[in-house]
Every structure is written in structure tokens, then in C-alpha cells.
Amino acid sequence: MIRVGVTGSIGMGKSTTTAMFRQAGCPVYDADAEVHRLYSPGGPAVAPVEAAFPGVTVDGAIDRARLSQYVLGDPQALKRLNAIVWPLVGAARADFIRQAESAGAPFAIFDIPLLYETGGEKSVDVVVVVSAPADVQRERVLARPGMTEQKFAAILAAQTPDDEKRARADFVVDAGAGLDSARTQVTGIIAALRARAKQANGGA
């Protein structure tokens, strides 16, 4: 089974693009959704994250806004957080892989926001980068509730630059040209992945 990592910087349209793969019937593992589950009341990440970053728990769940105050702009704090969260994410990912392989899926999509930042490209066979012009990205991000110029700058500083992601990708989806264009690009990538999987299986 071909493992396809989908990534992209904040505001580029990665979530929307990943949804297009899901709508086309592709099995999708959403790392961010898994983190939400881990941070929810009773989630296995709540206690260790609270211990490492006191005061980030609200009503039994990790408050991501409070947590971001600890880790934004602090690489060491982010490293401590990742050391707690990513092993838990990895266990859920392994379960997803087993299920997809059992179902005979020729490939599976892994929606991983910080793919390059965490070295996640080593665990996938193909990388799809979702990108958009910088002005489109900026407009989208600053329209989000609670977003500020300072916070946006800090997030960008913690992410691999878009041009580097594009250069390292196997496929690039231009998400700045509208939904129809992005959907057409996704359809083409799916066709290429199916052809690659068929070739890997000896044309069967």
C-alpha cells in the first residue's frame, strides 16, 4: 500500500484538499483530528501535557490557545510537546494502516500538517504539498477568529517555508485557483497513484 502524506502551511487549503481525497473514496488519516481526540476530556494526552505545561487544561481538556502560548516561538517547548503527543498519534496511525491494508486499499492518505517539520516524510512514500500564493494565504489566516499579525508570523517561523515544501514534493496542488481547479488536480493525483500502485503489483 502506497502511503501518501498531504501537507501544507497554515491557510493553504490543506484540509479542504484532503476532504476532496476523502470524498473520492480514499482512506484518510487526519493527524490533527487525532490530536483533537487526544486533547479532549479523558484523552490520553491531557495529563502528560498538563504536567509539562501547567495551566493548559480547561474542563478536563487541553485548551489549544493556552498551549500555543507556551510553544509558539519556543522550539524547545515545541520539542517537549511533540515528544509527548507524536508517540500517541503514531499508535493511532498504526491502527489506521492495519485497517486500510486489510481492506485492500492501493494507497492511503495521511493528512499531516507538520510533515516536514517532524521528519514525517520518512514514513510516507509520496508527498503532496498544498500551496497557494502568499497573499491568498495571508488573507485566509488573518480572517480566522483570534488571529493576529504576531501570531501568524510566529506560526510561519515554526513551519518549513512553502517554497521548500514545493521543491521537495512529489505533487503540488495549487489551491489558490479555486475549488474546481483543486478538485481536478486531486483527480489527476489519484489517477497517478492508482497507476503507480497497479505497476507495483505487477500490473494486476
N, C-alpha and C positions, 0 to 999 in steps of 0.2 A: 504494500500500500504506500502510495506517494504521500508524504507529509508536506503540506503547503502552509507556510507561515504568511499571514497577511498582517502588515504593519503600516504605520504612517504617523507622522507627527500630529500633535493636537490640532483639531479643526480642519483636517484634510479630507474628512469624509470616509474614514476607515469603517466606522460602524455601519454606515449606510451601504457601503460596498460589500461588507461581509454579509449583510442581510440579503443582498442580491444572490450571493452564492447559496445561502440557505433556501431562498425562495426557488432556486433552480434544483433543489433536491440534494445538495451536497451536505454531508455531515459536517457540522461546525462546532468547534470547541472555542468558547469565549472565555479567555483568561480573566478579563475584567469582571465578567458576570460571576465567575468563580470567586474572585476576591470579595465581591459584594456578599456572597454567601458566607465566606469565611469571617467577614466582619459583622455579620448580622447577629442578633441576640442568640446566644448559645453556640455561635460559630467557634471552631477550634482555634482561630487566630486571636480572639478577643482577649483572653487572659495574658498570653505572652506579649502581645503588642502593648497592652496597658502597662505591663510590668516594665517594658523597655521605654515607654513614653507616657509617664503618669499623667492622668487627666484627660486622655483622649476618648474615654468611654462615656457614652450618654445613653441612659435607659438600656444598659446591657449590650450596646452595640458600639463599634468603633465609629466615631464621628470623623469622617474623612477630612472635613475642613480643619478641625483641630489638629489632626495628624499632619496635614500638609504644612502647618506652621512649624513643626519640628523638622521636617525633611527637606522642604524647598530651600535650595541654596546651601544645603549641608550634605555633601557627598558621603561623609562618614555615617550620618544618621540614616540616610537612604540605604546605605550598605547594610546597616543593622536591621532595618526593616525588611529588606529583601531576604536576608538570611533567615528570618522568621517565616515570611509568607511564601516564598517560592518553593520550599520543600512540600508545603501543604498543597499548593497549586499543582505541583508535579504529580502528587499521588492521584488527584482527580483526573489529571491529564492521562495518566496511565490507564485508568478505568475507561476513559473515553476511547482510547486507542484500541483496547481489547474489544470493546463493543463494535467499533467500526470495522475492525478486521474480521470479527465473527460474522458480520453482516455482508462481508464480501465487497466492501467499498473499494473502488480502484484508487481513490485518493480521499484525503480528509483535510479540511480547512482548520487552521489554528489561528484564531484572532488574538494576536499578542501585541499590545500597544508598545511595549518596550523590548521588542525582539532583539535589536542590535545592542541596546544599552545593557542587556543582561546576558549577552552571549547566546541568546536563544536560536540564532541562525544555525548553530552547530547541530541542533536537534531536529532540523527540518531539511527536506530535500530541495525545496523550491521556495523562493521568497517573492511575494507580490507586495509592492510598495504602492500605497495610495497617496497621491500627491495633488497639489493644487497651487496656483500662483500665490505668492506671499501676501498680496493684498486681499485675496479672497480668504485665505486662512485668517488673517488679522481681523477682518470684518466679522467672520463667523465666531471667533473666540471671544472678542470683546463684547459680543452681543449676549454672551452667557451670563446668567444671574451671578452676581458676586465677583465677576472677573474684573481685574484692574490691569493697567499697563505694567505695573511692577510684578504682579503675579504671572502675567503672560510671559514677561521677559525671563523670569526665574524658571518657568516650565521649559521654555525654549532652550535655556542654557543647560538644562539637565538632559536634553534629548539630542540624539545624533542628528546633525544637520540634514535637511531634506535633500540637498544635492548629493551628499554622501550616500544616503539611503538609495536614491535613484540609481546611482552608479553601481551599487552592489546588488541591485535587484535582478531577478530573472525576468519579471514582468513589472511594468509600471501602469497603473490605472490613473489616467488624468481625470480627477473628479471635479475639475473646475469648469468643465464644458457642459454641465447639465446631467440630469439623471438618465436620459435616454442614451447619451453617449457613453456614460459609465456602464450602463447595462449591456450595451453592445460589446464593450471591451471585456466585460466579465464573461459574456457568452463565448468570446473568442479564446479566452484563457481556459475555460472549461473544456472546450474542444481540443485544445493543445494538450491539456493534462490527460484527457481520455486517450488521445493518440499515444502519448508517452507511456501510459500505463499498459495499453494494449501491446506496444512494442516490447516493453519489459517482460510481458508474459508470453513472448514468442509469437505475437500476432493473434493470440487466442481471443 
